[in-house]
Amino acid sequence: MHTIKRNNHLFPLFLVLIIFGFSVPIVSKAQGVSPKLIVTILEEGTEEPIPGARVEWAGERVLSNSEGKAILSAPKRKGELQIRMVGYNDCTCTVTPQDRVLCLHLVPKSLGEVLVVGDKPKSDATTIAVRLGENALRREVKSSLAQVLQEVPGMSSISSGATIMKPVIQGMHSSRILLINNGVRQEGQQWGSDHAPEIDVSSATSLEVIKGAESIRYGAGAIGGVILLETATLPLEAEQVKGHLQLQATSNDLGMGVDGDLSGSISAMPSIRWRTQASYGLSGDYSTAKYVLNNTGTREGSFTGVIGIDRPRFASSLFVSYYDATLGVFTGSHIGTLEDLLDRFELGEPQDFAPRGYAIAAPRQEVKHALVRLRGEYRGVGGSLWKLQYDFQNDDRREYEIRVGKYADKPALGLLLASHGAQVTWESCKKNPFQFIVGSSSLLQQNKTTNTGTVPLIPNYASFTSGFYGIAKWVARSAEVAFGGRYDYKYLNALGYDFSGKEYGGEQHYNSPSFSLSGMLRPWQGVSISSNLGLAWRAPDVNELYSNGLHHGAAAYEEGDASLRPEASWKWNNEIRYANSWIQVTATAFVQTIGNYIYACPQHDPSTGGIAVKELVAGVFPVFRYQQADARFWGGDLQMQWRPLKGWRYSLEGQWIRAVDRKTGGYFPYIPSDRYRQSLEWQSHEGEGANCFSVGVNWLYVTQQKRFSPEIDFLPETPKAYHLLGASLSYKHTFRQGESLEVTLRSTNLLNHLYKEYTNRFRYFAHEKGRDVQLLVGYYF
């Protein structure tokens, strides 16, 4: 049996520690030579950073960057610092020679009158989106992308155990959500819903979730929404070196990790800026409130780097990233006989246990993802902007099952996907009330299966996608309207051989237009209303068309259907928002109809009426088949943040999603149930320049999913409703030169509750993760 020893994976962790251990004193010393005053500007009530604000001090004028930060010379005397921003009340603050870091809040006159300065991508004012900034992301400890986004209203997850999770936006997941990684459409999600995104969330500096059907700007497939992930932003000022080092530990799976980054410029060429980031983490078997789940450890490492130059008329950058992960799959999900499988479904938990360990044996997944992006921008006369981009991705996925003989060390599933992308965009001047965006994109892909000694789950294939679009916007003081149109074409050529040696596959051609109409209105101060209506489409993925084999991560045998037709979706999304200095309320409602909705449906044996299974060497597995129906989704979410007293913040969130077959009125499987979340936090100081202590508690309530069809499920009932309690403690100490040390202690499932989640495909075999205490120690300089 192939195992991975624990000590072999501690070396990268200690290597990163040593590198950053030597780097931190050097950087601190460099900063001490030329002290700076760092001013962070946030919006009162929302805590969102404000880019483009003008900061004036002692004759020096600086604009805040995309993170809301402005860097000035350190004050040598006491004086007044002024901040001005369109749409906000002016702010004046007294600074002293001892000040190095300030955090100031601007009170909005009217939401949305924000001039965005800089080249960091931001969603339009008419889009319905939620953003997580760097401060929120840095508090996450060893979390996947789906786990982080679960805290966003309207978001949930679908999973296979606690190690393989995918984000869900208003009931949509997998290839219906586009993940844009630093301007690149992340590929590799065509292989099935049991494949988590190949992203290390610790590398992110911002996450933005767009809930509308955003196929116009980002391409076909964005039926459910878009996740914009930004990492490795370049530093604001030449020769300034900054970074951070974080150490992490978790109690449930005895995990540990390290993450750090450095950024600066080249002294001989100060217009050239750079940033690099690296992380590594490992964990052992995790446990529920009652028992340990064996072979559920993880190994995860990532690296990102960017170097760029910014001139008055021209800017270019080269971005690279590499992600490597090994994910254990719960051994108890692979069961030897039909009788044992039925007994396990009835019992709902494993019967055999082994001591907790770090070794990862089969079944497991090994994932490697490499990305290279080259981007250039040219600012033309009159304020227009040209953008050119080329990107390359390489996805290498290998899934191992329990095998013997000469194939014991070979993967049972090996997929290698190479993707070449190109984009060109022209934008008119943003100062004009009428604005235009025109662009086109192309994507060339080739997928090959590696030598596994078994019939591949999907055939080899090549595909080509091309599209062009245009967006027209009218922008006024208190309103904005945007209309967009796009046309996409996709060519797919697949070729494979089934278990009998028969050839299958062939050529497929798909094409369709997309449209969107969106608007935003600010009728009164502090109130904004947004509405978005979009027509989007999605071609069937290769796994939906041609799957015919075991998907190890999902512990299921999947069967595709080559006759599946493209999905066509109309989605109407609406949002109303009110905010002032002490309360913020956001309510969202949507309705979505999808023609030819594709989903994996559990199968039943027509001769017995029982569960349809496939008996393989690795065990007995339930059969899932891809099929189509006309669907209707609707629901909404609510978020409220209230600051009743200085230092106190109370949050309330809720989300509701419904999905039915428009013809039969039946329910679709794996639709998230209703969720409610509350939190209460007290913070001793709100300014970044002061030492700060905070404490908080949170409560999550998830209802039982009663809107399901037992005839397409393996069990007559869904998991019961559950409550989870969490708590957090944090202390931040700020040094004179602006560096800070932050220690955070968090606990999830504090009462160690035994529960199951309906959208977890492993709920038939085991419960969810039990109590977990997380420790994070971060040094920021």
N, C-alpha and C positions, 0 to 999 in steps of 0.2 A: 504493500500500500504506500502510495506517495504522500509524504507529509512535508510540512514546512517547519523547520525548527525555529524556536522563538529567538535564540541568540543571533541567528543570521540576519534578522530584520531589525535588531537594535542598532546595528552599525550605522545605517543612514541617519537614524535619529541623533546619535552622538556626533556624527559628522556635521550635521546642520548646527547643532549646539556649539561645536568648537568654532566653526566659521563665524557665527554671529557673536560668539563670546569675544573674539578678537576684534570684530568690527565695531562693537558698541563703544568701547573706550576711545577708539580713533575718531569716530563720528562726533562723540560728545566733546572731544578736545577741539575738533575743527569748528564746531558751532560756538565754542566759547571765545574764539578769536574775534568773531564779528557777531555780537549779540543782535537778535532781531525781536521785534514785537509782532506776535501772531494774533490776529483778530479773526474770530469766527463769527459770522453773521447768520442768524437763524430767524425764521418767521415766528412771531409770537403766536402761541396756541397750537401750531403744528410741528414745531421743531425741525422744519425742513430748511436746508441750507439755501441761501439766497445768492445766486451768482450775479455778477455785474454791478454790485453795489459800489459806490464811490466812497473811498475812505480817505480823509484829509487829516494830516498831522504835520505841523511845523513846516508847511510849504510842500510837503510830499503828498502826491495823489496816486492811489493804487485802486484798481478794480478787483473785487473779490473773484476767486476762480469758481469752477463748477462745484466745488465742495463748500462754498461759502467762506473761504479763507482768504485773507489779505495779509501780506507780509511787508512790514515797514522797518525802518531803522529803529533801534531801541531808543526810547526817550532818555534824554540827558537832563531834562528838567520837567517840572510839573506843568501841565498844560491841558488844553481842551482838544479832544479828538471828535471829529464830526463824520457822520455817515449819512449819505443821501441815496435814495433809490426811488425810481418812478413807481408810484402806486403805494408807497409806504410813508409814514410820518418820519421826519428827520429825527436823528438820534445824536445826542451830545454826551460825551463821557469824559471824565477827568482821569488822566493817566499820570503816573509818577515814574521816576527812574527805576523803581523796583519792579515795575510791571513787565512781564514777558509774554503772558498769554491772557487774552480776554475773550469772553463769549458774550455777545450783545444780541438783543432781540429787537426786531423792527415790527411795529404794529401796522398791519395792512390797512390802507384806505379802501382798496377794492381788490378782491382776489383776482389773480391772473394778470395784473398789469406789471409783469415781471419781464425785464429785458434780459434775455439769456445771452451771455457773452462767453465765447469759448467754443471749442469744437467737440465737446462731449455730446453725444446724441441724447436728445430729450424728446419725449412724446409731445405731440401737439396739444394745445389747450382744449381742443374738442374731443380728444380721446378720453376714455374712462380708464384711469390707471391708478395704481398704488405703488409707491416707491419706498424701498428700504435703503437707508443711507449707511455709511461706513460705521457710524457709532452703533447702530442696531446690529450690524453683521458681526462686529468684533466681539459681541457678547455670546455668540453661538459657540458651543463646545462640541467638536467632533460630530457635527450634524451634516446630513445630506441636504441636497438642494430642496428635495420635497419636504423634509422636516422643517427647514427654515421657513418655507413658503406657507406651511400650514397655519402660521400665525397671521397671515394676511386674510382679511375678510373675503369670502368667496372662494378660498383655496382649500383644498384637501389633498389626499394622496391615495394612490392605489399601490399595493405592495405585494411582495412575495417574501414574507418574513420581515425581520427588522433591518436587514442589510440591503435589500433591493427595493427601492421606492421611487415612484414617479409622481410629479406634481399633477394636480387636477384643477382646472379652471372651470367653474360653473358646470361640472359634470363631464368635461372633455379632458382627455389625456392622450399620451403617446404622440402619434404623428398629427393629431388635430391641434396640437400646441407647437408653435415654433419657438425654439430656444436660440436666441441670437447672442452668440458668444463673441463679444468685442467686435460687433459688426459682421460676424460670420454666422451663417445659418448652420447650426450644429446638426451633423448627420449621424447616422447609426441607429436611429429609432425605428427604422423600417423592419427590424427583425422581430418585434414582438413587445408586448406590454411588460414582460418580465425582465427587461433590460433598463437599468437605471441610467440616467444621463451621465455621460463620461465627463463630469465636472466636479472639481474640488471647490466647494463653496468658500473655503478659507481664502482663496485667491481673489474673491470679489470685493470691490469697493462700493458697488451699488447694484441693486436689483430693482427692476421696474416691471410690474405685471400689468399688461394691457388686456382688458377683459372683452373688448369688442372683437368682431370679425375683421382682422387687420390684414387681409390678403393683398390689398392694393400696394402698400409699400414693401411688404416682406415676402410676397409670393404665395402661390397656391399652397393650401394646407392649413392656413391659420384660421380654421373654422372656430376653434374655441378661444383663441387668444394668443398672445405673444409674451414671452419672458425675455427681457433685455438684461443681459449680464455684462457688467463692465469691470475690468480688472486692470491693474498695472497702469494707472494714470500717470502721466509724466509730471515732474515737479513744476511748480510755478515759477521759481526764480533760479537763475543760473548759479551754479556752484554751491547751492544749498543742498546738503546731504541730510536725508532723514530716513526713518524707517521704524521698524518695530520687531520685537521678538516675543512670541507667546509660547507658554508651556501649558499643556492640557492634560487632564486625567479624569477618568470616569470609573465609578465604583462597580456598576452592574456587570460590565464585561471586562473589568480590570484593564481598561484601555489607557493609552498614553499617546501624546503627540506633540509635535513642535512645528511652529509656523513662523516665518519671518520674511521681511523684505527690506531692501535698500534702494534708494533713488538719489539721483544727483545729475551732474552735468560734467562734460569733459573740459578741464581747465583751459586747454589750448584752443578749444572751439566751444565757447559758452552757449552758443545757440543749439548745440546738440545735447539733448537730455536723455536719460536712461532710467530704467527701473527694472529690478529683478525680484522675484518672489519664489520661495520654495517651502514645501511642507511635507511632513511624513507622519503617519499615525498607524498604530496597530492596536488590535483588540482581540480578546479571547472569546470564548463561548459566552453568550448572554443568557440571562435567566428570567423566567417569569416570576410571579409572586410565589410559585409553588415548586418549580423544578428548573433544571438547567437544560438548555437546548444545545446539544452537541454539534460540533462542526459548523458553528455560526460566527467564527472569527473573521476579521478583515485585516488587510494590509493595503494601505493607500498612500501614494506619494504623487506629488505634482510639482511642476516648475513652470513659471511664466517669465518672459522677458520682453522688453520693448525698448527700442531706441528710435529717436525721432529728431527731426529738425523743423523749426518753425520760423519762417521768414514773414515779412509783412504781406507778400503776395503769394507765397508758396509754403506748403507744409507737407511733410512725408514721414512715414513711420514704418518700421518693421516689427511685427509682433510674432512671437513664437510661444507655444505652450506644449507641455507633455504631461499626460496623465497615465498612471499605472496603478491598477488595483487588482487584488485577489479577494474574492468574496466567497465565503463558505455557504453552502446550502444545507439546511437542516437535514441530517441523515434520516430522521424519522418520516420525511415526506416521500421517501422511496421505499415502498412496501412490497413484500415478496409475493403474496397471494391475494386473490379476490376476497377470500374470507377475512384475511387480516385487514384489508382495506376497508371493508364494511364495518368491521369491529372498531377500527380507528375512527371512522366517521361517527359512529354511535358514541364512542367514549370521548372523542374530541381532544385527547391529549396523549402523549407518548407513554409507553409502559417500560421501556428500557432506557437506562441512563448510564453514562460513563462519567468519570471525574472531569471537572472543568479543566480546559487546557487551551493553549494557543495554536496547536497544530491545525492545519487546514488540509483535510484529505478530500477525496472525491465523495460526493458530488460537490463541485465548486465552479466558479467562473473566474477567468483571467481576462482582463480588459486592458488594452493599451490604445491611447488616442493621441495622435500628434497633429498639431495645427500650425500653419504658417500663413501669415497675412501681410501683404504689402499694399499700402494705401498712400495715395497722393491727393492733395487738394490744391486748387488754384483759384485765387480770389480775383475775379475779373473787374474791369472798369464798371462802375455803377453799382457795386455791391453784389454782383452775381457770384455764384460759387460752383465750380466744377469738382466732382469727386470721382476718382478712379480707384478700383480695388481688384486685386487678384488674391485668391486664397486656395490653399491645398489642405486637405484632411486625409488622414490615414487611420482607419479603425481596424483593430485586430482583436477579435473576440474568440475565446476558446472556452468551451464548456466540457467539463470532465464528469463522467459517471463511474460507478464502480465496475471495473473491468478486470479480467484476468488474462494471463498469457502474454503474447507479444504486444498486445494493444493496451496493456495495463497503464502505460504512461502516455498514451496518445489520447487526445481529446475526442469525445464522441461528436462534438460539433465544432467546426472551425470555419470562421467567416472573416474575410479580409476585404474591406471596402475602401476604395480610393476615390476621392471627390475633388474635382477642380471647379472652382467658381470664379466668375468675373462679374463686376458691376460697374456701371457708369451712371452718374446722376448730375443733373444741372438744376440749380435752384436760383430763383430770381432774388432780387434785393429784399430783405426782410423789413426794410423801413417803409415800403410802399403798402398801401391798404390792400391792393390786389397782388397776390403772390402766386407763383407757379413752380411746380416741381415736375420734372420729366426724367425718366430713368428706364434702364433695362438691365436684365440680369440673365445669366446662363449658368447651367450646372451640368457637368459631365461626370458620370459615375460608372465604376466597374467593380463588380463584386465577384470574388472567387472563393471557392470552398477549399480548405486545406485537406491533406490526406489524413483521414480519420479511421479508415477501415470500415466505415458504415455508409449507408446511403444518406446523403446530405438532407437536412431538414428543408432547405430551399435550394433551387437551382442556381447555377451561375447566371449572372445577368449584367447587361449594360443598359444605361439609360441616359437620355439627354433631355434637359428641360430648358426652355427659353421663354422669356416674357418681357413685355414692355408696359409702362404705365405712365399716367399723368395725373396730377393733383392740382386743383385750383382752389385758392383760399381768399376769402375776404375778411379782413381784420379791422375791427373798429374798437373804440374805447371800451364799450361794454358788451360787445358781441363778436362772434366769430363763426363763419360758416365755411365748410370745406366739402368739395365734391371730388371723387376720384374714380378712375376707371382703369382696368388692367385686362390684358389678354395673355394667357399662358398656353403653351403646348408642351406635352410630354410624350416621349418615345421610349418604349421599354421592349427589350429583346432578351428573353430568358430561355435557357436550355438546360435540362437535367434529365436524369434517369431514375425511375422509381425502383421499388424493391424487386419487381419482376424483370427489370432491365429495359422497360419500355420508355421511349423518349417522350418527354412532355415539355411544355412551355410554348414558345412562339412569340410573335410580335404583337404589341399593343400600342394603340395611338389614343391619346386623350387630349382634349382641348376644351377650353371654356372661358368666357369673360367673367370678370368680377367687378362689382360696383360698391361704392360706399357714399353715404351722405351723412354728414355729422354737423352739429352746431353746438355752440356754447353761449349762454346768456347770463349777464350779471344784472338782474333787475334792481337789486338793492345792495347796499354796502354789506359785505360779508357773505352774500348769497351768490351761488353759481349753480346753473342748471345746464346739464350736458345731455345730449341725445345722439345716438349713433345707430344708423340702419345700414346693414351690409349684406351683400350677396357674395358668398365664398364657395369654393368647391375643393374637393380633394380626390385625387386618383387613388385606387386601391394600392396598398403596399404589397410588396412581393410576398411577404409571409401570409398575407390575407388571401392572395391568389393561389399560392402553390405549396403552402406548408403541408408536410405529410410526415410527421415524426415526433419524437420526444423533445419537448422543451424543458430542459433540466431545471432551470431556475424557477419555473412555475409548477414543476412536478406534474405536467399534463401532456397528453398526446394531442397535437393540434392538426386539424385537417382544413386546408384551404379550399377555395372555390374559384376556378379560373373564369367563371362567367360573371363575377361581381362587377357592378357598374360604379362609376364615380359618385361620390356623395355631393349633393348640392344643398346649400344651407342659406336660409334667411335668418339673420339675427338682429333683433332690436334691443338695444341696451340703453338704459336711462339712469342718470345720477343727479341727485340734488345734494348740495353741500352748504353748510352754514358754519362759520368759524368766527370767533372773536378771541380776545385775550384769555378767556377762561373756559371756553367750551368749543368743541368741534363735533359736528354731527354729519355723517355721510350715509346716505341711503341709496342703494342700487337695486334696480329691478330689470329683468330681461325676459324675453321670450324668443325661442329659436325653433325653427322647423327644419328638419333634415330629411331630404329625400334619399332613399337607398342607404340609410344608416347601417354601417358595418359593425358587427359585434361578435365576440366569441361566445357561443352558447353551449353549456354543458349538454351532453347527449345522453339518451336513455336507450336501452336495448329493447327493440320493439317486440322481441319474442318473450321476454320476461317482464318488461316494464320497469326493470331495475336500472342501475347505473351502467352505462356503456363504458367498457374498459378495453385497454390493450395490454396483453401479457407479453412483456419483453424480458430480456436477460436481466436487465437492471431492476425489474419488478413489475408491478401492475399499476397502470396509470389511468385516470379518468380521461375520457375523450371530450375535447372541445372542438366545435366546428364553426367556421366563420360563415355568417349568413347576413341577410339584409332585411330591413323593414323601414317604413316611413315613420319618423320619430318626431315628437314634440317635447322640447325641454322648456321649462320656465322656473323662475325662482327669484331670489334676491338676497341681499345681505345688508346688514346695518352695523355701523361702527360709531361709537360715541367716546370721546375723551373729555373728561371734566376735571378742572383744577379748582376745587372748592377753597383751598387755602394755599398759601405759599409753601412750596415744597411737596404738596400732595397731588397725586394724579390717580384718577379712577377711570378705568376703561371697560366698556361693555361691547361685545360683538355677538352677532348671530348670523347664520346663513341657512337658506332653505333651497333645495333643488328638487324638482319633480321631472320625471321622464316617462312617457308612455308611448306605446305603439299606436299610431294614429288610426290604424285599421281595426285592430282588435281591442284596444284599450288596455292591453296587458302591459306589464312593467318590464323594463330592461334590467339585466343583472349588473351589479357593482356600481350602482349609483349611490353617492354618499348620502348618509342620513343627516338629519338636522343637527347643527352644532351650535353651542352657546359657550361664550368665554367671558370671564370677568377677571379683572386684576386691580390691585390697589398697591400703590408704591409711594414711599416717602423718601425724599432726597434732602440732605442737609443743606447743600449749596447747589446752585444751578450754573454758576460760572465755571469755565474751564480752568481759570487760573487759581482756583481755590481747592484745598483738600475737601473731599466729598465722601460722605457715607450714605448709602442707600439700602433700604430693605423693602421687600415686596412679597406679596402672596398672589397666587392666581388659581382659578378654578375652571375646569372644563367639563361640560356636560354634553354627551353625545346620545341622542335618542336611538331607540331600536328602529331598524329599517323595516317597517311593516308594509311598505309598498314594493312588494316583490312577488314573483310568480313561482310557487313551489314546483310547478311542473318543469321548470328549466333550472332547477337547483338540485343539489345532492341531498339537502336536508330540508325538512318541512318547516323549520323555523330559523330565523336569523338571530345573531347574537343579541343578548339583552343590552339595554341601555347601561351606560356607566358614567361615573363621576371620577375625575382625577384632580388631585390637589398638588400644587407646586409652591415653591418658595425660593427666594434668592436673597443673598447678602453681597454687598459690594463696597469696596473702599478704594478710593483713588487719591494718590499723593502726587502733587505737582511740585517739581523742583524749580529753582530760580531761573535756569536756562531754558525752561519750557518743556523739559522732559517730564514724563509722568510714569508712575508705577501703579498698576491697577490689579486688584485681587478680587475675583468673583467666585462665589460659592452658590451653586444652584442645585435644586432637587426637583425631579419630575416623578410623578406617581408616588408622592411622599408617603401615602398610607399603604403602599404596596398592594394595590388592588389587583385581583385576578379578573381579567376581562378579555374580550375578543373584539376585533374591529371588522365590520362587515366587508370592507373593501380590501381586506388582506386575503389573498388566495390561499394562504396557509392556515386560515382559521379552521379548516376541517381537521387539522392535525395538532394544533398547539395554540396557546394563549399569547398575548402580547407581552412586551417587556415589563418587568417589575420595577421596583424602586431603583432610581439611579441618581447618585450624588456626583455632581460635576464640579471640578476645580479648574479655574483659569487664572494664570499669572501672566500679565502682559507688561512689557516695558516699551514705551513709545518715546521716540526722540526725533 
